[in-house]
Amino acid sequence: MNNRYKFIVGTIVIISAVIVLAVQGLQDDSTMSYSKTVSEVQMLGERAKSLSLKVNGNLKKGSIIRNNLDLAFIITEGNSELQIHYIGKDPIPDTFNNDMDAEVVVSGRLAANGVFNAERIQAKCASKYEADYTSEPI
């Protein structure tokens, strides 16, 4: 077998493998996560229950309920609210509390009862890290 024939066969195998993987990736919704706001999730209706989602909203103050390993809270966007039930295994940050004024991103799936089962929680506490420009420079 000459080198040119080996090169052609190898190239065809590699290109075929890339095409197969790309087609499989596009067909499997479980590998993709759609980033949505609370109101966008509600507009999706029943379709939202079949998608893996990342939902962005603001933590509703006073909505956090902790019961041992269970954590439930509400995120909002304007007048829209979404109830969240955290089912992940990662520890909850100590800063995640009812007095927090923060933007929250949760990853997971919407259950049949309309509660979002979050596997991951990310709290963005921007006000905690903002510089204080009112003081005199050193």
N, C-alpha and C positions, 0 to 999 in steps of 0.2 A: 504494500500500500504506500503510495507516495505521500509526501508532506502536504501537498495541495489538497488532496482528498481528505486527509485528517483534519485540516484546517476548516474546510467547508462543513464537514459533519459536526465538528465541535461547535462551530458558529450556529448551526441550525439547532443543536441541542440547547445551547444557552438562550437563544432567542425564544425558542418554544417554552422553556421553563419560565422566563420572564413574563411572557404573554399569559400562561396558565395562572401564575400567581397574581397578576394584575386583575384578571377576570374574576378569580375567586374573591379577592379583596373587595371588589366593587359590588359583588352579589351578597356579601355577608354584612348585614347591618349591625351585627353584634360587635364588629371590630371598629365601628365608627361611633363617635359621640358628637351629638349636635349641641351647640351652645345656644341657649334660648333664655329669654327673660320670662318672668312669671306670667305675664299676659300672653306671650307667644305660646307657652305651654297650654294655657287654657284655650287659646284659639285652635290649637291642634286637635282638641277633643279626644276621641277614641284612638286616633293614630298615635298620640303621645305615649300610649301604653305599650306600644311595640318598639319603641326607640330607646336607645341608650342616650341619656341626656346630661348635659351640664346646665344647671339653672342658676342664673344670677339674680339676686334680689337683696333687699335690705332686711336685716333682722328686726322683727317686731319686738320692741322692748317689753319685757315681762312675759314673753311667750315660752320661755325655756322651761321644760319640765324634765327633771332628772329622776329616774327610778332605777337605782343600782346601775346596770349597764345600759339601760334604755335611755334614749334622749329624744325628746320631741320638741319642736319649735316651729315658728311660722316665719316665712320670708314674704316680703311685700314688694310691690312695684305700683306706685300710684294707689288706685283703689283695689287692685288685684292682690289676693293672698294665696299662698300655697303652704299647706301643712306638710312638715318634713318629719320623717321618722328615721333616725340614724341607726343603721344596721351594720355599720362597718366595724372593723377590728382595731383600727388605729385609735390611740388615745385622744381624747378631746383636749384641746389647748386650755390651760388654766384661765386664760383671758376671755374665754367664751362664756359670757354670763349675761344675766338679764339687764344689766345696766349699760351694756355695750351698744354703742351707736356705730354699726359697721355694715359694710357690704359683705355678703356671703355668697360663695359659689359652692353648690352641692352637685355631686356626680352620682348618678344611679338611674332608677326607673320609676315611672309612675305606676302605682298599683291599681287594681280594679276599683278599689274604694275611693280613689282620688287622692290618696296620701302618697307623697313622693318618698320612696325608700332610698335613702342616700347611703352610698358606700364610702364616700369621702366628703369631708367638709373642709373648706378653706375660708377662713375669716380674714378679711382685709380691714385692718384697723389703722387706716391712714392717719387719723387725727393724733394717734399716739406718737407718730414719728415726724410730725411736722415741726419745722424749725420755728423758734420764737424770735421774730424780727423786731420786737418792741424793746429789747434790752440794748444797752450800749455795747459797742464792740470793745474787745480787750486791747 
